[in-house]
């Protein structure tokens, strides 16, 4: 049961700060849904909060985690933490300014011309490189780049606001929310600056996943070729033919190999274990088993993309990649969490251990029991 809100004494600043970030996200949802954004591609590609890859769905995850972590931290703070609360009017003012920056940023981008400055910044930093190496450089400049800066803005302002409102203890209280938005920002920004497998250390993670997917496709009897040609933007490529006999090439970059899924899995497990009284050994076992399952889900996602690309075409495959691919991970993680909850609630692990122990003891007694003459005769 969650503690009651006490706005008059303890939570008024935190609630108002939380409201500022939620209001910014709701404003962004409104502009996105009604196609009122200044970047045309955000209006042309539909509702960006539907997209799991290079979209805004993770901003909704961020808002959910923010509310959840705030609810978990509603218990009264000890007196030793009172010094972490803003005491001066100047500090309170700085907290509100940081919390209001997302709303100001969204309004400035869409109505005050800040979008042009964002494009010019992208041109100055990486525009020449994108044009020289990538055919879809315009999409990178006008979609991936503004979206990455949007995530960066939320990360910086939220972290600064938490530090001002809670002090250093706030980083622990809201560690999952900060970790989510910062991690997705790092993934999106890295893939924007170094697209299509250019960053070799991360691209190495795609090789084992692609190999596992290729082995499963081979077991299923499909004909294909797996390539990896060294170069500036080298990545594993599965080459085959579609139903019409046309050549199909499926490139697997490091984000497609499930790096961000593993990151989300780690954050969710941290949140699950945070208030749990389980032993460290059991948490480690649950984490390792879940990590293996998450990895296999990423392999299955590549196989599913292969089937859709070959049988339904590029458009359907892109929709699966950008919108529905992450649903496989969401379904898996929900089922896995449900399994952990059932094991813990009904003490299935302890009952299994007891049953095995009794079975072992019974087997030992049977072996140690002397054989009677009558039994020997029957034998």
Long-range contacts (C-beta under 8 A, 24 or more apart in sequence): 2-71, 2-72, 2-74, 3-74, 3-75, 3-76, 4-74, 5-74, 10-76, 10-77, 11-74, 13-85, 13-86, 13-92, 13-95, 13-165, 14-70, 14-165, 14-166, 16-96, 16-99, 17-95, 17-96, 17-99, 17-161, 17-165, 18-66, 18-67, 18-70, 20-96, 20-99, 20-100, 20-102, 20-103, 21-63, 21-66, 21-99, 21-102, 21-154, 21-158, 21-161, 22-63, 22-66, 22-67, 23-103, 24-102, 24-103, 24-105, 24-106, 25-59, 25-60, 25-62, 25-63, 25-102, 27-103, 27-106, 27-107, 28-56, 28-59, 28-106, 31-106, 31-110, 32-56, 36-110, 37-109, 37-110, 38-109, 38-110, 38-111, 38-115, 39-109, 39-115, 39-142, 39-143, 39-146, 40-142, 41-139, 41-142, 41-143, 42-143, 42-146, 45-143, 48-147, 50-323, 51-322, 51-323, 52-322, 52-323, 52-324, 52-325, 52-326, 52-327, 53-255, 53-321, 53-322, 53-325, 53-326, 54-143, 54-144, 54-147, 54-188, 54-191, 54-322, 55-147, 55-322, 55-323, 56-147, 56-150, 57-326, 58-151, 58-180, 58-181, 58-184, 59-151, 59-154, 59-181, 61-180, 61-264, 62-154, 62-177, 62-180, 62-181, 62-184, 65-176, 65-177, 65-180, 65-271, 66-158, 66-174, 66-177, 68-271, 69-173, 69-174, 69-176, 69-177, 69-271, 70-174, 72-274, 72-275, 73-173, 73-174, 81-167, 81-169, 83-167, 84-166, 84-167, 84-168, 84-169, 84-170, 85-165, 85-166, 85-167, 86-164, 86-165, 91-164, 94-164, 95-161, 95-164, 95-165, 98-157, 98-160, 98-161, 98-164, 99-157, 99-161, 101-153, 101-157, 102-153, 102-154, 102-157, 105-150, 105-153, 109-146, 115-146, 118-145, 118-146, 118-149, 119-145, 119-146, 122-146, 125-193, 126-193, 130-195, 133-232, 133-233, 134-195, 134-196, 140-192, 140-195, 144-188, 144-191, 144-192, 144-195, 145-192, 147-188, 148-185, 148-188, 148-189, 148-192, 151-181, 151-184, 151-185, 151-188, 151-189, 152-185, 152-189, 154-181, 154-185, 155-181, 155-182, 155-185, 175-270, 176-267, 176-270, 176-271, 176-274, 179-267, 179-270, 180-264, 180-267, 183-260, 183-263, 183-267, 184-260, 184-263, 187-255, 187-259, 187-260, 187-263, 191-253, 191-254, 191-255, 195-233, 196-233, 196-235, 196-251, 196-253, 197-233, 197-234, 197-235, 197-251, 197-253, 197-254, 198-232, 198-233, 199-254, 202-254, 202-259, 203-234, 203-235, 203-253, 203-254, 204-254, 205-254, 205-257, 205-259, 206-235, 206-236, 206-252, 206-253, 206-254, 206-256, 206-257, 207-236, 209-252, 209-257, 209-258, 209-295, 209-298, 209-299, 209-302, 210-236, 210-238, 210-252, 210-257, 210-302, 211-236, 212-299, 213-238, 213-252, 213-299, 213-302, 213-303, 213-306, 214-238, 216-299, 216-303, 217-303, 217-306, 222-306, 224-306, 238-306, 240-306, 240-310, 241-310, 242-309, 242-310, 242-311, 242-313, 243-310, 243-311, 248-309, 248-310, 250-302, 250-305, 250-306, 250-309, 252-302, 256-302, 256-305, 256-321, 257-298, 257-302, 258-294, 258-295, 258-297, 258-298, 258-301, 258-329, 261-294, 261-297, 261-298, 261-326, 261-329, 262-291, 262-294, 262-295, 262-298, 264-329, 264-333, 265-290, 265-291, 265-294, 265-329, 265-333, 268-333, 268-337, 272-337, 272-340, 276-344, 278-344, 282-349, 286-340, 290-333, 290-336, 293-332, 293-336, 294-329, 294-332, 294-333, 297-328, 297-329, 297-332, 298-329, 300-328, 301-325, 301-328, 301-329, 304-328
